[in-house]
Amino acid sequence: VDSRPVREALLDGLADGRDAAGLAFRVALSLGYAARRCGRFERRRSTLVDFVVSRVADGPFVGVSVAGPSPRFLLADYLVVHNCEEYGRMLQADPAKVSRRAKKRGMPQMGTLGAGNHYAEIQIVDEVHDQAAADRMGVGEVGQCVVMIHSGSRGLGHQVATDALLAMERAMERDPTLRPNDRQLACARINSPEGQDYLAAMAAAANYAWVNRSAMSFLARQTFAKVFRASPDDLDMHLVYDVSHNIAKIEEHLVDGHLKTLLVHRKGATRAFPPHHPLIPVDYQFSGQPVLVGGTMGTASYILAGTDKGMHHTFGSTCHGAGRASSRNKTRRTLAYEDVLNALEQKGISIRVASPKLVMEEAPEAYKDVNSVVDTCHAAGISKKVVKLRPIAVIKG
């Protein structure tokens, strides 16, 4: 895996997923459609793809049927839903609350990374801090190869937020007690029509994101299978976990000794439930929920585990990354494209990037030290370190 030709071949194969053209068709295949079962598949391809994309907001458990002789397929056929937060589907999602414009933006972007700090990385297990938990997750061997994908709900989710901001601004005009000092902090009461509509649309966007990441995971497995001439199962390419961040969720927590229903908004944070919690997979009942903490180009990433202390002190939450140390405009002014690429080359890291400006904007210098952030969370006891991951190949959307 460390050899340059293999890295380059994997990068070229994975980077194909950046192109939106024709990708929805590949996603339709990856979600369980078989050409031999669909008759003249090419002729019906547009109808199939439109139908799949219109239903992904329901999450990967929804069954879809295609007109004609084709039987029903379950979208979970290729998704390891048991290792997804919420099992890959927020039940309160209502696609009817997602605007036509949001769906139109999301349709061609299914199965794509997106820009900003989103990425797909090929990484190596560099350090093991909790051998038992790492073995349970299947990443307990130093030198082992893993793939980490950081992406979300793309333009669909962005439009859901934009639509909600406008609706909440109108709601604030009717309620004089709601007066934030920043338009981006526009708000509405949770039980108001605007609040309920947003929670339903946001859940639909989260479901879209789970399907989006699952589609990219499928394409990544196919790429590895092609390069190494072995099946994904033979390569042991199982899903460790799929966890969200920047999301609001209704959960039950102890407050002053009493169980209360809360709306927990994890902005800049991610869920980190402890061992024995009923909402985490049975495989992780003794180790705690896996927590994925992504670095940036050239820096480490981590897999952590949730703790009881975090459940009591932070409502089962911890960090999801390092956070920016300087703005994108500043890094574009102060960093040179060639210097960033040379620094990555010296570390033995290959890269594919859609735009040169992304190299400067997402350079390691633009972010806080992820090691210090993770060490702080570990020392505070709100999550514990399991493994440290070192990147060897990076794709920026």
Phi, psi and omega in degrees: 000328182285346182290144185298315181301321180292317178301314182296319179296317178296317180298315180299319179292316180293322184292341176303332182290352179290332186280126180287332185299122176076357186288327179299326177296317179294325178295319178302319177295316184293336181274006169119003179279135179248127185301324184291343180265355187246017177063231179281081190296318182299320182294328183259006187302314182299317179297317180298313184294316178301321182292316180299312184294327179291340184255353186294338178296341176284349179094169189287354180274346188291137176270139179237146178240147181246137181302146180105201187280355186291138177283174177289146174239150177254126184296345180283359184307321185249015183243131177272076191293337181295335180259028173247141170305138183060017185056030174078011181205118172275118189291336182278003180296141177225100181302338178294339179273358177266126186293159178299322180296320179297317179295322180295321178291324184282335188301308182282353185261359179299130180083021180235156185285309190093170185266203181067222183270013176285146185198165163235130182232142166266124188232162178241136173294116186261322179218142175247121183258333178226097188297319182296314180293320179297318178296321179296325179277349180084020181231039188268008183246122177298134183095353179292146182264136176224164174239130176242130180242125177242108178201169184221223188267008171055213183295333177299311180294322178297318181290326175302316179293317179299315179298320181292322178302316180295317180295322181287328175299319178293323178294323179294328178295333180272347183235100184295345180280350180257102183219072174290158184265011181218131182302325180291350177257019176306140187216169175213158177291143187303318185271006176283162176303320180294319180294315180292322178296320180292317180299322179291319179288322179296321177295322177296320177296322177297320178295320175302317182297320178296317178294322179301311180293325178294321178297316179292326177297319177299314181295324177296317178298319180295324179295313178298320180298321180291316183291317185264358177054049178210154181287156176304325178294318178295330178276359180058044181270072178266159178278123175286305178189155174233110184236145183264162166218170184055058184211148177253133185221142177276120184220163176255130181219156175279126177231116182053039176083001181242139178283123182231151175270121185235157169258104184266116182256108183264079176271121185071018182218170180219161182288143180213076182280150187276175174303151175071008177284137185293345184263010175248156185300154181299328180298335185248017182296332181261345182254339185097159182295132174296141178236124181262119179244107183274140172270208174229181187310120175091352180249167183286158166240168183223153163246123179249181175223146179290157183227162176295322180297319177296325179297322183278326187261333184230024180055039178067047183227153174208185183292157174241359178180187184276327185086151183286143174259337178214157184288163178295322178298319182294318181292327177295328181281328190258342182249146178259139181306312183294322181296319180294316180296319179296321179296320177294320180298320179294333177274359181076030182251122175273154184215144167233131185222141183285329184218136180301327182294334178296330180298316178288316184297326186251019178297152180306327181295342182279352185239159173293167180285111183296330179297317180293320179297313180293319178300322180295314179296321179294316180294326179286343177084009181276349170198162181234146181288136176248300177219151172253135185244137180248129182283144172236347178206136187230136171239124175251132185286000000 
